[in-house]
Amino acid sequence: MLHSIIIAHRNRNAHLEECCASIRASAAVTGQKYEIIVADNGSATIPAGAIDREIIIDRSPMELFNKPRLLNLGIAAAGGDILSFLDADAIVGAKWLWGARAARRRHLTMVCYRVRYLTPAEPVDWSLYEKKWKGYEAYNTPTYNPVEPPARRPGLWVFGNSQFTIARDKLADLRFDEGYAGRGCEDIDMMFQVWIRHKPDYRAMIWTKAPFAILCRRHGYEEDWKDRNASARNWALFINKWRSYG
C-alpha cells in the first residue's frame, strides 16, 4: 500500500519544510510507506531538503492562488491507492500516517483529523495539544462547525476540515472544483461531493488525539489568496451549487 500525500504550495517554504519533516518523523514511528506530492505554482524556490519524493511545477498564469487546480494536479501525479490532502502549514503527529490504514477499511468513506493552532514562532509541544485552539470541524453537514463537537453515536456524519485521507477508489472521479480561486469554500465543496456520492453509506471518522492529529501555524495571508472579492464570489458559487443540501 502506497500513501500519497498531496500538498498545494506557493512561497511557504519554512512551513513546507516543517510539514515534510513531521511526515518523515511519523514514517519513522509507524513504518508506513508514503510519497509526498507538492504541487507548486510560482514559488521563487523550493527548499532543497524539504521534499524527498516529487514536486510538480505549475507555471500557468494564476492571478489568484488556485488551490483546487494544484490539488487536482497532485491527484493526477500520485501513485498511491490511498490519498491524503494536507496544507503546507500542517505539522502532523507521530502516528498520523496510520490514517492510511484506517482509510482502507471498507466501511469508511474517509478519515478526518482534528486541527489545533500554534502561533507563528511557538515551539511544537504535543503534550499541550488539548490546550490549543481548535480549527474548523464539521458534523452532520459540511457547513455545521459546532463549538463543542457532538457525542459520537451511530449515524453521526463526520466531515472534519480540508485535511483528510481517502482511498482512491472512493474518491473515484471526484475532483476539486477549480472555480474556487482564492480563499474559501473549495474544501467544503469537496466534502459535499464525497458525501453526496456515497450516501446513504457515507461513513467517516475523525482522529482527535494528539499523536494522530494535526497542528497548524497561524500566519498572515497574501492578497492573491485572501482576497475579499474572491471569497465573496466563492461563497456565492458554493451557495448556488449546494443550496438544496442545506
Secondary structure, DSSP 8 states (H G I E B T S, - for coil): --EEEEEEESS-HHHHHHHHHHHHHHHHHH---EEEEEEESS-S---TTT-SSEEEE--S--SS--HHHHHHHHHHH---SEEEE--TTEEE-TTGGGHHHHHT-TT-SEEEE-EEEE-TT----GGGGGGS-B---EESSTT---SS-----TT--EEE-S-EEEEHHHHTT----TT--SSSSHHHHHHHHHHHHHTTS--EEEE-SGGGSEEEE-----TTTS-HHHHHHHHHHHHHHHGGG-
